[in-house]
Amino acid sequence: MKKKFRILFLGLTVTVVLAACRDEERVSPDDTYRAYYAKVIAGRTFDEDVEYHAKLRRQEVQESLQARSANSSQTVEEIENLYLNFTQQLAKCGSLALSEEKVDGDTASLTYAVTDSCTENQNTQLFVEMVYEKGWKIQSDELKITDN
């Protein structure tokens, strides 16, 4: 009986330790978003960009790209490049300061104060919703500019 108890105890201990290691390995949503933001500034391919986004958002983006391409003279690749260039220029002007981070299990909400070095606007906030899908992924992000 003692041997069974020791084996059971050892199994439970290993399970708890492994679960704790899994949580410790989880990079924070803020760290993940900052890595994405740095990649945007440095330059990335469209495929690299979508790896940071949640599965549902990737599907929405693909559908939107197809629809925009069908309704214009631009190819999907041209629209992707416009997006990459626009977001890169926007990010190069913005400096992020985390104002708030709420993590609830596998969802997170981040709010950043953004200082725009190109226009000197300091009344900008970035709202980011993230989900944990084998790492933190961006579900949505919205930049809001308020008047002084």
C-alpha positions in Angstrom: 0.0 0.0 0.0 2.9 2.4 0.8 4.4 1.8 -2.6 1.1 2.7 -4.4 0.8 5.8 -2.3 4.4 6.9 -3.1 3.8 6.3 -6.9 0.6 8.2 -6.7 2.2 11.0 -4.8 5.2 11.1 -7.2 2.8 11.2 -10.2 0.8 14.1 -8.7 4.0 16.0 -7.9 5.3 15.6 -11.4 2.0 16.8 -12.8 2.0 19.9 -10.5 5.6 20.8 -11.4 4.9 20.4 -15.1 1.8 22.5 -14.9 3.8 25.2 -13.0 6.5 25.2 -15.6 3.9 25.6 -18.4 2.6 28.7 -16.7 6.0 30.1 -16.1 7.0 29.7 -19.7 4.0 31.8 -20.8 5.3 35.1 -22.1 3.1 38.0 -21.0 0.6 39.5 -23.5 2.5 42.8 -23.2 5.8 41.2 -24.1 4.2 39.4 -27.0 2.6 42.7 -28.3 5.9 44.6 -27.9 7.7 41.9 -29.9 5.1 42.2 -32.6 5.3 46.0 -32.6 9.1 45.8 -32.9 8.7 43.5 -35.9 6.3 45.9 -37.5 8.9 48.7 -37.2 11.7 46.5 -38.4 9.8 45.2 -41.4 8.1 41.9 -41.9 6.3 39.8 -44.5 2.6 39.4 -44.5 3.0 35.8 -43.5 5.2 36.8 -40.5 2.5 39.4 -39.6 -0.4 37.0 -39.5 1.5 34.6 -37.2 0.9 37.1 -34.4 -2.9 37.1 -35.0 -5.5 34.8 -33.6 -7.0 32.2 -35.9 -10.4 34.0 -36.2 -8.8 37.3 -37.0 -6.6 35.7 -39.7 -9.8 34.3 -41.4 -11.4 37.7 -41.2 -8.4 39.4 -42.8 -8.2 36.8 -45.6 -11.9 37.3 -46.4 -11.5 41.1 -46.4 -8.4 40.9 -48.6 -10.2 38.8 -51.2 -13.3 41.1 -51.1 -11.1 44.3 -51.5 -9.2 42.7 -54.3 -12.4 41.6 -56.1 -13.8 45.2 -55.9 -10.6 47.0 -57.1 -7.9 46.8 -59.6 -5.4 45.8 -57.0 -4.1 42.2 -56.3 -4.2 40.7 -52.9 -0.4 41.0 -52.8 -0.6 44.8 -53.6 -3.1 45.3 -50.8 -1.0 43.3 -48.4 2.0 45.5 -49.2 0.0 48.7 -48.7 -1.0 47.4 -45.3 2.6 46.4 -44.3 4.0 49.8 -45.4 1.2 51.8 -43.7 1.4 50.0 -40.4 5.2 50.2 -40.4 5.1 54.0 -40.9 2.5 54.4 -38.3 4.4 52.2 -35.8 7.7 54.1 -36.4 6.1 57.3 -35.1 4.5 55.6 -32.0 6.1 55.0 -28.6 4.1 52.6 -26.4 3.6 52.9 -22.6 1.4 50.2 -21.0 -1.4 51.9 -19.1 -3.4 48.8 -18.2 -3.2 45.0 -18.6 -6.0 42.7 -17.7 -5.4 38.9 -18.0 -8.3 36.5 -17.4 -7.2 33.0 -18.1 -6.7 32.8 -21.9 -7.8 36.3 -22.7 -6.1 39.6 -22.2 -6.9 43.3 -22.7 -4.1 45.8 -23.0 -4.3 49.6 -23.1 -1.3 51.6 -24.2 -0.7 55.4 -24.2 0.9 56.2 -27.5 3.2 59.2 -28.0 3.3 60.1 -31.7 6.8 61.5 -32.4 5.7 62.5 -35.9 2.8 64.7 -35.0 3.6 65.3 -31.3 0.1 64.0 -30.5 0.1 62.6 -26.9 -3.6 61.9 -26.8 -3.6 58.5 -28.5 -4.5 55.2 -27.0 -4.1 51.7 -28.4 -6.5 49.0 -27.2 -5.5 45.4 -27.8 -7.5 42.3 -27.2 -5.5 39.0 -27.1 -6.2 35.3 -26.8 -4.0 32.5 -25.8 -3.6 30.0 -28.8 -0.3 28.2 -28.2 1.0 31.6 -27.3 -0.6 35.0 -27.1 -2.3 36.1 -30.3 -3.8 39.4 -31.3 -7.6 39.2 -31.6 -8.1 43.0 -32.2 -6.3 46.3 -31.9 -7.7 49.7 -32.2 -6.0 53.1 -32.2 -8.0 56.0 -30.9 -7.0 59.6 -31.1 -8.6 62.1 -28.9 -8.6 65.9 -29.2 -6.6 68.0 -26.7 
